[in-house]
Amino acid sequence: MKKRWLVKLEILLIISKKQSAYYTLFNFLNEKNYVYQLFLNLKNISLKKKMLVKIYGSAVFGIEATTITVEVNIDKGIGYHLVGLPDNAVRESSYRISAALNNNGYKLPGKKIIINMAPADIRKEGASYDLTLAIGILASSNQIQSKEISKYVIMGELSLDGSLQPIRGALPIAIKAREQGFKYLIIPKENAKEAAIVDNLQVLGANNILEVINHFNGNNKIEQTTVDTRHEFYKHIDFPEFDFSEVKGQESIKRCMEIAAAGGHNIILIGPPGSGKTMLAKRLPSILPPMTLHEALETTKIHSVVGKTKNEGLLYNRPFRSPHHTISNVALVGGGQYPRPGEISLSHNGVLFLDELPEFKREVLEVMRQPLEDREVTISRAKFTVTYPSSFMLVASMNPSPSGYFNDPNAPITSSPAEIQRYLSKVSGPLLDRIDIHIEVTPVPFDKLSDERKGENSRDIRERVTRAREKQSARFSDFENIHYNAQMNVKQIREFCKLSDESKQLLKTAMEKLNLSARAYDRILKVSRTIADLDASNSINSNHITEAIQYRSLDREGWLG
């Protein structure tokens, strides 16, 4: 039976966490063998106590995420050491974390803090790891308590007052967290709706670091953000603000745009200033078929990576991008030291409009040739390679000459033939080879402009386009990456664009008389297949071929000799 004073002393030693208390009692108790042994055991336990915590974040490469393990170890000494290939923004996190904690009643422990971000060979960039590092430090220093911290992926940028700033790539991060079996995702409130698109993952949107600390300490749990993805998606499908009913005249051009939308064909509009090229191009998205849920998720992932989905969640309408002609090739196709998607990837499943095509730098236009063919962009660096999807409709417009009035009978020709040829040669033949439809746009006469009657609206045109696309989807159901006519390669053209003898003879005559180039042959077949689909015809007739031939203006001799 232990003496009462000995039991009290044992309790005192167990409760005490200060090393100095052990040494103070040592001299007094060293003659008592039992208490002396108890002291040694407690001293050894204290010295062996581990201060290591593992917490999880995520890094985005391309449109995919990679889980990052953040290991925080606190030991004797003084210093803050961050390893694992962080960039300058990550290294500067200690200042933001220190200020944010101090302003919310917490502090960095005055000890040696070592943080490792694994895998160590992957570059960590940006300030979105602030919250991950801060919570890891608090957990390692016992300022927060949570046995389930390993079930969380935590990301967020800290302000000095502790509030959380939105991050980029929330949707890819959420998808990766679910794939790897994590139960929770804590991110800034502004990104919560976007990440909540992912099911089987509890997304917790926080406004500041104090909410996260209280959540782990069990004081006030952060409310889960929930989104019924399918319900929200189909509820928000709507028509863009621009409508074809606002376009006066230009019936033949509207027909051409309808064909381009139905088959996903690239199109170039050639005409003088003020003829309505830009107006028509901006209304093209209003007649494209609505995005499927799969297309919407894919498009949202790309826009999430560049931080263009704040507070929006899922993107419902097809993107329409119209970069200025001074754009660089990196901005157009993507890239940079840390690769980001360019305009052609941001146009994925939508429209890329290049106004005044010859004004773009030739090298900028040439880098589009491979993405137009492969419908994806691959950016290679020494240590990694990323791929961005880029399946878009290219809509381009241009003047027929530097003055803009070549082939216009009502305007004088002020450019010499040499100037016109030099202007047109800025657009290379290989690029035009990837544009299915060339159409000349003429100015609208006054009686059409002053007509109060409205033309056919976009809703009716979209219905016809959607029916044609459904027909094409059924036709290409056995092909993995082919969904509409513009995506056909030579093999599919030969299989699905068979002509009768009469149609073959008509096409041969047209190519000989109009001096059409060889590259026009396959393009005419693809466009005629789309015209037949709009007519609900299983075979390509001579009238379909005749109409398709009209849409190859730039292949005729005299344009680009």
Secondary structure as UniProt FT lines:
FT   HELIX           4..15
FT   HELIX           19..29
FT   TURN            30..31
FT   HELIX           33..48
FT   STRAND          52..61
FT   TURN            62..63
FT   STRAND          64..75
FT   STRAND          79..83
FT   HELIX           88..91
FT   HELIX           93..102
FT   TURN            103..105
FT   STRAND          112..118
FT   TURN            120..121
FT   TURN            128..129
FT   HELIX           130..140
FT   TURN            141..142
FT   TURN            147..148
FT   HELIX           149..151
FT   STRAND          152..154
FT   STRAND          157..158
FT   TURN            160..161
FT   STRAND          163..165
FT   HELIX           170..179
FT   TURN            180..181
FT   STRAND          184..188
FT   HELIX           189..195
FT   TURN            196..197
FT   STRAND          202..206
FT   HELIX           209..217
FT   STRAND          224..225
FT   HELIX           229..236
FT   HELIX           244..246
FT   HELIX           251..263
FT   STRAND          267..270
FT   TURN            273..274
FT   HELIX           277..282
FT   HELIX           284..287
FT   HELIX           293..305
FT   TURN            306..307
FT   TURN            310..312
FT   STRAND          320..321
FT   TURN            325..326
FT   HELIX           329..333
FT   STRAND          334..335
FT   TURN            336..339
FT   STRAND          340..341
FT   HELIX           343..346
FT   TURN            347..349
FT   STRAND          351..354
FT   HELIX           357..359
FT   HELIX           362..366
FT   TURN            367..368
FT   HELIX           369..374
FT   STRAND          376..380
FT   STRAND          385..389
FT   STRAND          393..398
FT   TURN            406..407
FT   TURN            409..410
FT   HELIX           417..424
FT   TURN            425..426
FT   HELIX           429..432
FT   TURN            433..434
FT   STRAND          437..440
FT   HELIX           446..449
FT   HELIX           458..475
FT   TURN            476..478
FT   HELIX           485..487
FT   HELIX           490..496
FT   HELIX           501..513
FT   TURN            514..515
FT   TURN            518..519
FT   HELIX           520..534
FT   TURN            535..536
FT   HELIX           542..549
FT   TURN            550..551
FT   HELIX           553..555
FT   TURN            557..559
//
